[in-house]
Amino acid sequence: MPGPRRSPRPCPACGGPLRFEVLDDERFLVAWTCLDCGHASTTEPG
Ligand SMILES: [Zn+2]
């Protein structure tokens, strides 16, 4: 599956490309938004 490597993971809903935005540097909180379906999620490791 060739394609632009803009994000390390695909959308969990449709498999489309995700765009990530750092919300909180200290807590490493990142928001992921799908470019195809608009599915949004946040990741907060730890
Ligand atoms: Zn999607």
mmCIF file of the protein (N, C-alpha, C, O) and its ligand, coordinates in Angstrom:
data_MODEL
# 
_entry.id   MODEL 
# 
loop_
_entity.id 
_entity.type 
_entity.pdbx_number_of_molecules 
1 polymer     1 
2 non-polymer 1 
# 
_entity_poly.entity_id                      1 
_entity_poly.type                           'polypeptide(L)' 
_entity_poly.nstd_linkage                   no 
_entity_poly.nstd_monomer                   no 
_entity_poly.pdbx_seq_one_letter_code       MPGPRRSPRPCPACGGPLRFEVLDDERFLVAWTCLDCGHASTTEPG 
_entity_poly.pdbx_seq_one_letter_code_can   MPGPRRSPRPCPACGGPLRFEVLDDERFLVAWTCLDCGHASTTEPG 
_entity_poly.pdbx_strand_id                 A 
# 
loop_
_entity_poly_seq.entity_id 
_entity_poly_seq.num 
_entity_poly_seq.mon_id 
_entity_poly_seq.hetero 
1 1  MET n 
1 2  PRO n 
1 3  GLY n 
1 4  PRO n 
1 5  ARG n 
1 6  ARG n 
1 7  SER n 
1 8  PRO n 
1 9  ARG n 
1 10 PRO n 
1 11 CYS n 
1 12 PRO n 
1 13 ALA n 
1 14 CYS n 
1 15 GLY n 
1 16 GLY n 
1 17 PRO n 
1 18 LEU n 
1 19 ARG n 
1 20 PHE n 
1 21 GLU n 
1 22 VAL n 
1 23 LEU n 
1 24 ASP n 
1 25 ASP n 
1 26 GLU n 
1 27 ARG n 
1 28 PHE n 
1 29 LEU n 
1 30 VAL n 
1 31 ALA n 
1 32 TRP n 
1 33 THR n 
1 34 CYS n 
1 35 LEU n 
1 36 ASP n 
1 37 CYS n 
1 38 GLY n 
1 39 HIS n 
1 40 ALA n 
1 41 SER n 
1 42 THR n 
1 43 THR n 
1 44 GLU n 
1 45 PRO n 
1 46 GLY n 
# 
loop_
_struct_asym.id 
_struct_asym.entity_id 
A 1 
B 2 
# 
loop_
_chem_comp.id 
_chem_comp.type 
_chem_comp.mon_nstd_flag 
ALA 'L-peptide linking' y 
ARG 'L-peptide linking' y 
ASP 'L-peptide linking' y 
CYS 'L-peptide linking' y 
GLU 'L-peptide linking' y 
GLY 'peptide linking'   y 
HIS 'L-peptide linking' y 
LEU 'L-peptide linking' y 
MET 'L-peptide linking' y 
PHE 'L-peptide linking' y 
PRO 'L-peptide linking' y 
SER 'L-peptide linking' y 
THR 'L-peptide linking' y 
TRP 'L-peptide linking' y 
VAL 'L-peptide linking' y 
ZN  non-polymer         . 
# 
_pdbx_entity_nonpoly.entity_id   2 
_pdbx_entity_nonpoly.name        ? 
_pdbx_entity_nonpoly.comp_id     ZN 
# 
_pdbx_nonpoly_scheme.asym_id         B 
_pdbx_nonpoly_scheme.entity_id       2 
_pdbx_nonpoly_scheme.mon_id          ZN 
_pdbx_nonpoly_scheme.ndb_seq_num     1 
_pdbx_nonpoly_scheme.pdb_seq_num     101 
_pdbx_nonpoly_scheme.auth_seq_num    101 
_pdbx_nonpoly_scheme.pdb_mon_id      ZN 
_pdbx_nonpoly_scheme.auth_mon_id     ZN 
_pdbx_nonpoly_scheme.pdb_strand_id   A 
_pdbx_nonpoly_scheme.pdb_ins_code    . 
# 
loop_
_atom_site.group_PDB 
_atom_site.id 
_atom_site.type_symbol 
_atom_site.label_atom_id 
_atom_site.label_alt_id 
_atom_site.label_comp_id 
_atom_site.label_asym_id 
_atom_site.label_entity_id 
_atom_site.label_seq_id 
_atom_site.pdbx_PDB_ins_code 
_atom_site.Cartn_x 
_atom_site.Cartn_y 
_atom_site.Cartn_z 
_atom_site.occupancy 
_atom_site.B_iso_or_equiv 
_atom_site.pdbx_formal_charge 
_atom_site.auth_seq_id 
_atom_site.auth_comp_id 
_atom_site.auth_asym_id 
_atom_site.auth_atom_id 
_atom_site.pdbx_PDB_model_num 
ATOM   1   N  N  . MET A 1 1  ? 0.837   -1.211 0.000  1.00 0.00 ? 1   MET A N  1 
ATOM   2   C  CA . MET A 1 1  ? 0.000   0.000  0.000  1.00 0.00 ? 1   MET A CA 1 
ATOM   3   C  C  . MET A 1 1  ? 0.865   1.251  0.000  1.00 0.00 ? 1   MET A C  1 
ATOM   4   O  O  . MET A 1 1  ? 1.181   1.787  1.062  1.00 0.00 ? 1   MET A O  1 
ATOM   5   N  N  . PRO A 1 2  ? 1.242   1.710  -1.157 1.00 0.00 ? 2   PRO A N  1 
ATOM   6   C  CA . PRO A 1 2  ? 2.037   2.942  -1.205 1.00 0.00 ? 2   PRO A CA 1 
ATOM   7   C  C  . PRO A 1 2  ? 1.175   4.151  -0.894 1.00 0.00 ? 2   PRO A C  1 
ATOM   8   O  O  . PRO A 1 2  ? -0.038  4.137  -1.105 1.00 0.00 ? 2   PRO A O  1 
ATOM   9   N  N  . GLY A 1 3  ? 1.803   5.176  -0.398 1.00 0.00 ? 3   GLY A N  1 
ATOM   10  C  CA . GLY A 1 3  ? 1.049   6.381  -0.060 1.00 0.00 ? 3   GLY A CA 1 
ATOM   11  C  C  . GLY A 1 3  ? 1.913   7.314  0.748  1.00 0.00 ? 3   GLY A C  1 
ATOM   12  O  O  . GLY A 1 3  ? 3.018   6.959  1.157  1.00 0.00 ? 3   GLY A O  1 
ATOM   13  N  N  . PRO A 1 4  ? 1.411   8.501  0.977  1.00 0.00 ? 4   PRO A N  1 
ATOM   14  C  CA . PRO A 1 4  ? 2.162   9.482  1.769  1.00 0.00 ? 4   PRO A CA 1 
ATOM   15  C  C  . PRO A 1 4  ? 2.310   9.018  3.204  1.00 0.00 ? 4   PRO A C  1 
ATOM   16  O  O  . PRO A 1 4  ? 1.345   8.566  3.820  1.00 0.00 ? 4   PRO A O  1 
ATOM   17  N  N  . ARG A 1 5  ? 3.503   9.128  3.730  1.00 0.00 ? 5   ARG A N  1 
ATOM   18  C  CA . ARG A 1 5  ? 3.740   8.705  5.112  1.00 0.00 ? 5   ARG A CA 1 
ATOM   19  C  C  . ARG A 1 5  ? 3.661   9.916  6.022  1.00 0.00 ? 5   ARG A C  1 
ATOM   20  O  O  . ARG A 1 5  ? 4.672   10.412 6.520  1.00 0.00 ? 5   ARG A O  1 
ATOM   21  N  N  . ARG A 1 6  ? 2.454   10.373 6.225  1.00 0.00 ? 6   ARG A N  1 
ATOM   22  C  CA . ARG A 1 6  ? 2.272   11.585 7.027  1.00 0.00 ? 6   ARG A CA 1 
ATOM   23  C  C  . ARG A 1 6  ? 2.025   11.227 8.488  1.00 0.00 ? 6   ARG A C  1 
ATOM   24  O  O  . ARG A 1 6  ? 2.236   12.054 9.375  1.00 0.00 ? 6   ARG A O  1 
ATOM   25  N  N  . SER A 1 7  ? 1.583   10.009 8.740  1.00 0.00 ? 7   SER A N  1 
ATOM   26  C  CA . SER A 1 7  ? 1.306   9.616  10.114 1.00 0.00 ? 7   SER A CA 1 
ATOM   27  C  C  . SER A 1 7  ? 1.734   8.167  10.317 1.00 0.00 ? 7   SER A C  1 
ATOM   28  O  O  . SER A 1 7  ? 1.746   7.380  9.370  1.00 0.00 ? 7   SER A O  1 
ATOM   29  N  N  . PRO A 1 8  ? 2.081   7.821  11.536 1.00 0.00 ? 8   PRO A N  1 
ATOM   30  C  CA . PRO A 1 8  ? 2.565   6.475  11.826 1.00 0.00 ? 8   PRO A CA 1 
ATOM   31  C  C  . PRO A 1 8  ? 1.458   5.439  11.914 1.00 0.00 ? 8   PRO A C  1 
ATOM   32  O  O  . PRO A 1 8  ? 1.745   4.246  12.013 1.00 0.00 ? 8   PRO A O  1 
ATOM   33  N  N  . ARG A 1 9  ? 0.206   5.860  11.880 1.00 0.00 ? 9   ARG A N  1 
ATOM   34  C  CA . ARG A 1 9  ? -0.883  4.899  12.015 1.00 0.00 ? 9   ARG A CA 1 
ATOM   35  C  C  . ARG A 1 9  ? -2.078  5.330  11.184 1.00 0.00 ? 9   ARG A C  1 
ATOM   36  O  O  . ARG A 1 9  ? -2.273  6.525  10.965 1.00 0.00 ? 9   ARG A O  1 
ATOM   37  N  N  . PRO A 1 10 ? -2.886  4.377  10.712 1.00 0.00 ? 10  PRO A N  1 
ATOM   38  C  CA . PRO A 1 10 ? -4.075  4.717  9.928  1.00 0.00 ? 10  PRO A CA 1 
ATOM   39  C  C  . PRO A 1 10 ? -5.275  4.987  10.826 1.00 0.00 ? 10  PRO A C  1 
ATOM   40  O  O  . PRO A 1 10 ? -5.258  4.692  12.021 1.00 0.00 ? 10  PRO A O  1 
ATOM   41  N  N  . CYS A 1 11 ? -6.307  5.549  10.231 1.00 0.00 ? 11  CYS A N  1 
ATOM   42  C  CA . CYS A 1 11 ? -7.543  5.817  10.966 1.00 0.00 ? 11  CYS A CA 1 
ATOM   43  C  C  . CYS A 1 11 ? -8.176  4.502  11.421 1.00 0.00 ? 11  CYS A C  1 
ATOM   44  O  O  . CYS A 1 11 ? -8.316  3.577  10.620 1.00 0.00 ? 11  CYS A O  1 
ATOM   45  N  N  . PRO A 1 12 ? -8.559  4.409  12.690 1.00 0.00 ? 12  PRO A N  1 
ATOM   46  C  CA . PRO A 1 12 ? -9.171  3.181  13.200 1.00 0.00 ? 12  PRO A CA 1 
ATOM   47  C  C  . PRO A 1 12 ? -10.574 2.955  12.636 1.00 0.00 ? 12  PRO A C  1 
ATOM   48  O  O  . PRO A 1 12 ? -11.095 1.841  12.687 1.00 0.00 ? 12  PRO A O  1 
ATOM   49  N  N  . ALA A 1 13 ? -11.174 4.000  12.105 1.00 0.00 ? 13  ALA A N  1 
ATOM   50  C  CA . ALA A 1 13 ? -12.537 3.882  11.605 1.00 0.00 ? 13  ALA A CA 1 
ATOM   51  C  C  . ALA A 1 13 ? -12.578 3.508  10.121 1.00 0.00 ? 13  ALA A C  1 
ATOM   52  O  O  . ALA A 1 13 ? -13.349 2.634  9.725  1.00 0.00 ? 13  ALA A O  1 
ATOM   53  N  N  . CYS A 1 14 ? -11.749 4.168  9.293  1.00 0.00 ? 14  CYS A N  1 
ATOM   54  C  CA . CYS A 1 14 ? -11.830 3.937  7.854  1.00 0.00 ? 14  CYS A CA 1 
ATOM   55  C  C  . CYS A 1 14 ? -10.486 3.573  7.241  1.00 0.00 ? 14  CYS A C  1 
ATOM   56  O  O  . CYS A 1 14 ? -10.420 3.225  6.062  1.00 0.00 ? 14  CYS A O  1 
ATOM   57  N  N  . GLY A 1 15 ? -9.412  3.648  8.025  1.00 0.00 ? 15  GLY A N  1 
ATOM   58  C  CA . GLY A 1 15 ? -8.102  3.280  7.497  1.00 0.00 ? 15  GLY A CA 1 
ATOM   59  C  C  . GLY A 1 15 ? -7.436  4.407  6.714  1.00 0.00 ? 15  GLY A C  1 
ATOM   60  O  O  . GLY A 1 15 ? -6.384  4.210  6.105  1.00 0.00 ? 15  GLY A O  1 
ATOM   61  N  N  . GLY A 1 16 ? -8.048  5.578  6.733  1.00 0.00 ? 16  GLY A N  1 
ATOM   62  C  CA . GLY A 1 16 ? -7.488  6.722  6.014  1.00 0.00 ? 16  GLY A CA 1 
ATOM   63  C  C  . GLY A 1 16 ? -6.321  7.329  6.768  1.00 0.00 ? 16  GLY A C  1 
ATOM   64  O  O  . GLY A 1 16 ? -6.007  6.926  7.888  1.00 0.00 ? 16  GLY A O  1 
ATOM   65  N  N  . PRO A 1 17 ? -5.677  8.313  6.133  1.00 0.00 ? 17  PRO A N  1 
ATOM   66  C  CA . PRO A 1 17 ? -4.514  8.962  6.740  1.00 0.00 ? 17  PRO A CA 1 
ATOM   67  C  C  . PRO A 1 17 ? -4.928  9.867  7.888  1.00 0.00 ? 17  PRO A C  1 
ATOM   68  O  O  . PRO A 1 17 ? -5.951  10.549 7.828  1.00 0.00 ? 17  PRO A O  1 
ATOM   69  N  N  . LEU A 1 18 ? -4.120  9.858  8.926  1.00 0.00 ? 18  LEU A N  1 
ATOM   70  C  CA . LEU A 1 18 ? -4.397  10.697 10.091 1.00 0.00 ? 18  LEU A CA 1 
ATOM   71  C  C  . LEU A 1 18 ? -3.422  11.861 10.153 1.00 0.00 ? 18  LEU A C  1 
ATOM   72  O  O  . LEU A 1 18 ? -2.251  11.745 9.791  1.00 0.00 ? 18  LEU A O  1 
ATOM   73  N  N  . ARG A 1 19 ? -3.936  12.968 10.615 1.00 0.00 ? 19  ARG A N  1 
ATOM   74  C  CA . ARG A 1 19 ? -3.082  14.119 10.872 1.00 0.00 ? 19  ARG A CA 1 
ATOM   75  C  C  . ARG A 1 19 ? -3.024  14.316 12.377 1.00 0.00 ? 19  ARG A C  1 
ATOM   76  O  O  . ARG A 1 19 ? -4.059  14.312 13.044 1.00 0.00 ? 19  ARG A O  1 
ATOM   77  N  N  . PHE A 1 20 ? -1.826  14.488 12.918 1.00 0.00 ? 20  PHE A N  1 
ATOM   78  C  CA . PHE A 1 20 ? -1.738  14.633 14.362 1.00 0.00 ? 20  PHE A CA 1 
ATOM   79  C  C  . PHE A 1 20 ? -1.310  16.031 14.757 1.00 0.00 ? 20  PHE A C  1 
ATOM   80  O  O  . PHE A 1 20 ? -0.588  16.720 14.038 1.00 0.00 ? 20  PHE A O  1 
ATOM   81  N  N  . GLU A 1 21 ? -1.780  16.418 15.921 1.00 0.00 ? 21  GLU A N  1 
ATOM   82  C  CA . GLU A 1 21 ? -1.484  17.751 16.444 1.00 0.00 ? 21  GLU A CA 1 
ATOM   83  C  C  . GLU A 1 21 ? -1.178  17.621 17.930 1.00 0.00 ? 21  GLU A C  1 
ATOM   84  O  O  . GLU A 1 21 ? -1.970  17.055 18.684 1.00 0.00 ? 21  GLU A O  1 
ATOM   85  N  N  . VAL A 1 22 ? -0.044  18.138 18.347 1.00 0.00 ? 22  VAL A N  1 
ATOM   86  C  CA . VAL A 1 22 ? 0.344   18.047 19.750 1.00 0.00 ? 22  VAL A CA 1 
ATOM   87  C  C  . VAL A 1 22 ? -0.443  19.075 20.561 1.00 0.00 ? 22  VAL A C  1 
ATOM   88  O  O  . VAL A 1 22 ? -0.366  20.280 20.325 1.00 0.00 ? 22  VAL A O  1 
ATOM   89  N  N  . LEU A 1 23 ? -1.205  18.550 21.529 1.00 0.00 ? 23  LEU A N  1 
ATOM   90  C  CA . LEU A 1 23 ? -2.026  19.434 22.359 1.00 0.00 ? 23  LEU A CA 1 
ATOM   91  C  C  . LEU A 1 23 ? -1.283  19.848 23.618 1.00 0.00 ? 23  LEU A C  1 
ATOM   92  O  O  . LEU A 1 23 ? -1.386  20.990 24.065 1.00 0.00 ? 23  LEU A O  1 
ATOM   93  N  N  . ASP A 1 24 ? -0.537  18.917 24.183 1.00 0.00 ? 24  ASP A N  1 
ATOM   94  C  CA . ASP A 1 24 ? 0.150   19.187 25.436 1.00 0.00 ? 24  ASP A CA 1 
ATOM   95  C  C  . ASP A 1 24 ? 1.511   18.499 25.429 1.00 0.00 ? 24  ASP A C  1 
ATOM   96  O  O  . ASP A 1 24 ? 1.604   17.274 25.520 1.00 0.00 ? 24  ASP A O  1 
ATOM   97  N  N  . ASP A 1 25 ? 2.553   19.301 25.321 1.00 0.00 ? 25  ASP A N  1 
ATOM   98  C  CA . ASP A 1 25 ? 3.900   18.751 25.230 1.00 0.00 ? 25  ASP A CA 1 
ATOM   99  C  C  . ASP A 1 25 ? 4.299   17.994 26.488 1.00 0.00 ? 25  ASP A C  1 
ATOM   100 O  O  . ASP A 1 25 ? 4.895   16.919 26.415 1.00 0.00 ? 25  ASP A O  1 
ATOM   101 N  N  . GLU A 1 26 ? 3.970   18.557 27.632 1.00 0.00 ? 26  GLU A N  1 
ATOM   102 C  CA . GLU A 1 26 ? 4.413   17.980 28.899 1.00 0.00 ? 26  GLU A CA 1 
ATOM   103 C  C  . GLU A 1 26 ? 3.787   16.612 29.155 1.00 0.00 ? 26  GLU A C  1 
ATOM   104 O  O  . GLU A 1 26 ? 4.438   15.698 29.661 1.00 0.00 ? 26  GLU A O  1 
ATOM   105 N  N  . ARG A 1 27 ? 2.509   16.492 28.796 1.00 0.00 ? 27  ARG A N  1 
ATOM   106 C  CA . ARG A 1 27 ? 1.811   15.220 29.027 1.00 0.00 ? 27  ARG A CA 1 
ATOM   107 C  C  . ARG A 1 27 ? 1.806   14.349 27.786 1.00 0.00 ? 27  ARG A C  1 
ATOM   108 O  O  . ARG A 1 27 ? 1.249   13.251 27.786 1.00 0.00 ? 27  ARG A O  1 
ATOM   109 N  N  . PHE A 1 28 ? 2.443   14.857 26.709 1.00 0.00 ? 28  PHE A N  1 
ATOM   110 C  CA . PHE A 1 28 ? 2.517   14.120 25.457 1.00 0.00 ? 28  PHE A CA 1 
ATOM   111 C  C  . PHE A 1 28 ? 1.121   13.759 24.957 1.00 0.00 ? 28  PHE A C  1 
ATOM   112 O  O  . PHE A 1 28 ? 0.874   12.645 24.497 1.00 0.00 ? 28  PHE A O  1 
ATOM   113 N  N  . LEU A 1 29 ? 0.226   14.719 25.059 1.00 0.00 ? 29  LEU A N  1 
ATOM   114 C  CA . LEU A 1 29 ? -1.148  14.507 24.599 1.00 0.00 ? 29  LEU A CA 1 
ATOM   115 C  C  . LEU A 1 29 ? -1.247  14.913 23.128 1.00 0.00 ? 29  LEU A C  1 
ATOM   116 O  O  . LEU A 1 29 ? -0.963  16.055 22.765 1.00 0.00 ? 29  LEU A O  1 
ATOM   117 N  N  . VAL A 1 30 ? -1.651  13.964 22.295 1.00 0.00 ? 30  VAL A N  1 
ATOM   118 C  CA . VAL A 1 30 ? -1.711  14.205 20.860 1.00 0.00 ? 30  VAL A CA 1 
ATOM   119 C  C  . VAL A 1 30 ? -3.123  13.955 20.348 1.00 0.00 ? 30  VAL A C  1 
ATOM   120 O  O  . VAL A 1 30 ? -3.756  12.964 20.711 1.00 0.00 ? 30  VAL A O  1 
ATOM   121 N  N  . ALA A 1 31 ? -3.613  14.858 19.504 1.00 0.00 ? 31  ALA A N  1 
ATOM   122 C  CA . ALA A 1 31 ? -4.915  14.680 18.889 1.00 0.00 ? 31  ALA A CA 1 
ATOM   123 C  C  . ALA A 1 31 ? -4.736  14.174 17.470 1.00 0.00 ? 31  ALA A C  1 
ATOM   124 O  O  . ALA A 1 31 ? -3.919  14.697 16.712 1.00 0.00 ? 31  ALA A O  1 
ATOM   125 N  N  . TRP A 1 32 ? -5.503  13.152 17.115 1.00 0.00 ? 32  TRP A N  1 
ATOM   126 C  CA . TRP A 1 32 ? -5.444  12.582 15.769 1.00 0.00 ? 32  TRP A CA 1 
ATOM   127 C  C  . TRP A 1 32 ? -6.748  12.878 15.049 1.00 0.00 ? 32  TRP A C  1 
ATOM   128 O  O  . TRP A 1 32 ? -7.829  12.634 15.584 1.00 0.00 ? 32  TRP A O  1 
ATOM   129 N  N  . THR A 1 33 ? -6.644  13.410 13.821 1.00 0.00 ? 33  THR A N  1 
ATOM   130 C  CA . THR A 1 33 ? -7.833  13.676 13.028 1.00 0.00 ? 33  THR A CA 1 
ATOM   131 C  C  . THR A 1 33 ? -7.687  13.024 11.661 1.00 0.00 ? 33  THR A C  1 
ATOM   132 O  O  . THR A 1 33 ? -6.686  13.210 10.968 1.00 0.00 ? 33  THR A O  1 
ATOM   133 N  N  . CYS A 1 34 ? -8.706  12.254 11.288 1.00 0.00 ? 34  CYS A N  1 
ATOM   134 C  CA . CYS A 1 34 ? -8.677  11.579 9.999  1.00 0.00 ? 34  CYS A CA 1 
ATOM   135 C  C  . CYS A 1 34 ? -8.975  12.572 8.882  1.00 0.00 ? 34  CYS A C  1 
ATOM   136 O  O  . CYS A 1 34 ? -9.894  13.383 8.991  1.00 0.00 ? 34  CYS A O  1 
ATOM   137 N  N  . LEU A 1 35 ? -8.194  12.503 7.808  1.00 0.00 ? 35  LEU A N  1 
ATOM   138 C  CA . LEU A 1 35 ? -8.385  13.412 6.684  1.00 0.00 ? 35  LEU A CA 1 
ATOM   139 C  C  . LEU A 1 35 ? -9.535  12.965 5.803  1.00 0.00 ? 35  LEU A C  1 
ATOM   140 O  O  . LEU A 1 35 ? -10.046 13.753 5.006  1.00 0.00 ? 35  LEU A O  1 
ATOM   141 N  N  . ASP A 1 36 ? -9.950  11.717 5.933  1.00 0.00 ? 36  ASP A N  1 
ATOM   142 C  CA . ASP A 1 36 ? -11.001 11.174 5.077  1.00 0.00 ? 36  ASP A CA 1 
ATOM   143 C  C  . ASP A 1 36 ? -12.385 11.289 5.708  1.00 0.00 ? 36  ASP A C  1 
ATOM   144 O  O  . ASP A 1 36 ? -13.308 11.832 5.102  1.00 0.00 ? 36  ASP A O  1 
ATOM   145 N  N  . CYS A 1 37 ? -12.524 10.768 6.943  1.00 0.00 ? 37  CYS A N  1 
ATOM   146 C  CA . CYS A 1 37 ? -13.857 10.696 7.548  1.00 0.00 ? 37  CYS A CA 1 
ATOM   147 C  C  . CYS A 1 37 ? -14.019 11.665 8.711  1.00 0.00 ? 37  CYS A C  1 
ATOM   148 O  O  . CYS A 1 37 ? -15.130 11.855 9.207  1.00 0.00 ? 37  CYS A O  1 
ATOM   149 N  N  . GLY A 1 38 ? -12.928 12.278 9.150  1.00 0.00 ? 38  GLY A N  1 
ATOM   150 C  CA . GLY A 1 38 ? -13.030 13.266 10.209 1.00 0.00 ? 38  GLY A CA 1 
ATOM   151 C  C  . GLY A 1 38 ? -13.004 12.676 11.591 1.00 0.00 ? 38  GLY A C  1 
ATOM   152 O  O  . GLY A 1 38 ? -13.182 13.393 12.575 1.00 0.00 ? 38  GLY A O  1 
ATOM   153 N  N  . HIS A 1 39 ? -12.782 11.358 11.688 1.00 0.00 ? 39  HIS A N  1 
ATOM   154 C  CA . HIS A 1 39 ? -12.709 10.712 12.991 1.00 0.00 ? 39  HIS A CA 1 
ATOM   155 C  C  . HIS A 1 39 ? -11.575 11.326 13.805 1.00 0.00 ? 39  HIS A C  1 
ATOM   156 O  O  . HIS A 1 39 ? -10.446 11.456 13.333 1.00 0.00 ? 39  HIS A O  1 
ATOM   157 N  N  . ALA A 1 40 ? -11.907 11.703 15.051 1.00 0.00 ? 40  ALA A N  1 
ATOM   158 C  CA . ALA A 1 40 ? -10.905 12.347 15.902 1.00 0.00 ? 40  ALA A CA 1 
ATOM   159 C  C  . ALA A 1 40 ? -10.709 11.540 17.180 1.00 0.00 ? 40  ALA A C  1 
ATOM   160 O  O  . ALA A 1 40 ? -11.663 11.000 17.740 1.00 0.00 ? 40  ALA A O  1 
ATOM   161 N  N  . SER A 1 41 ? -9.458  11.467 17.633 1.00 0.00 ? 41  SER A N  1 
ATOM   162 C  CA . SER A 1 41 ? -9.175  10.779 18.867 1.00 0.00 ? 41  SER A CA 1 
ATOM   163 C  C  . SER A 1 41 ? -7.935  11.394 19.497 1.00 0.00 ? 41  SER A C  1 
ATOM   164 O  O  . SER A 1 41 ? -7.200  12.139 18.849 1.00 0.00 ? 41  SER A O  1 
ATOM   165 N  N  . THR A 1 42 ? -7.713  11.079 20.751 1.00 0.00 ? 42  THR A N  1 
ATOM   166 C  CA . THR A 1 42 ? -6.536  11.603 21.424 1.00 0.00 ? 42  THR A CA 1 
ATOM   167 C  C  . THR A 1 42 ? -5.742  10.437 22.024 1.00 0.00 ? 42  THR A C  1 
ATOM   168 O  O  . THR A 1 42 ? -6.294  9.401  22.396 1.00 0.00 ? 42  THR A O  1 
ATOM   169 N  N  . THR A 1 43 ? -4.463  10.644 22.098 1.00 0.00 ? 43  THR A N  1 
ATOM   170 C  CA . THR A 1 43 ? -3.590  9.630  22.675 1.00 0.00 ? 43  THR A CA 1 
ATOM   171 C  C  . THR A 1 43 ? -2.824  10.240 23.826 1.00 0.00 ? 43  THR A C  1 
ATOM   172 O  O  . THR A 1 43 ? -2.217  11.304 23.704 1.00 0.00 ? 43  THR A O  1 
ATOM   173 N  N  . GLU A 1 44 ? -2.866  9.550  24.935 1.00 0.00 ? 44  GLU A N  1 
ATOM   174 C  CA . GLU A 1 44 ? -2.176  10.046 26.113 1.00 0.00 ? 44  GLU A CA 1 
ATOM   175 C  C  . GLU A 1 44 ? -1.428  8.891  26.792 1.00 0.00 ? 44  GLU A C  1 
ATOM   176 O  O  . GLU A 1 44 ? -1.904  8.349  27.790 1.00 0.00 ? 44  GLU A O  1 
ATOM   177 N  N  . PRO A 1 45 ? -0.278  8.518  26.264 1.00 0.00 ? 45  PRO A N  1 
ATOM   178 C  CA . PRO A 1 45 ? 0.498   7.418  26.837 1.00 0.00 ? 45  PRO A CA 1 
ATOM   179 C  C  . PRO A 1 45 ? 0.990   7.751  28.228 1.00 0.00 ? 45  PRO A C  1 
ATOM   180 O  O  . PRO A 1 45 ? 1.431   8.871  28.487 1.00 0.00 ? 45  PRO A O  1 
ATOM   181 N  N  . GLY A 1 46 ? 0.919   6.800  29.106 1.00 0.00 ? 46  GLY A N  1 
ATOM   182 C  CA . GLY A 1 46 ? 1.333   7.053  30.486 1.00 0.00 ? 46  GLY A CA 1 
ATOM   183 C  C  . GLY A 1 46 ? 0.206   7.692  31.232 1.00 0.00 ? 46  GLY A C  1 
ATOM   184 O  O  . GLY A 1 46 ? 0.343   7.992  32.419 1.00 0.00 ? 46  GLY A O  1 
HETATM 185 ZN ZN . ZN  B 2 .  ? -11.227 7.836  8.926  1.00 0.00 2 101 ZN  A ZN 1 
# 
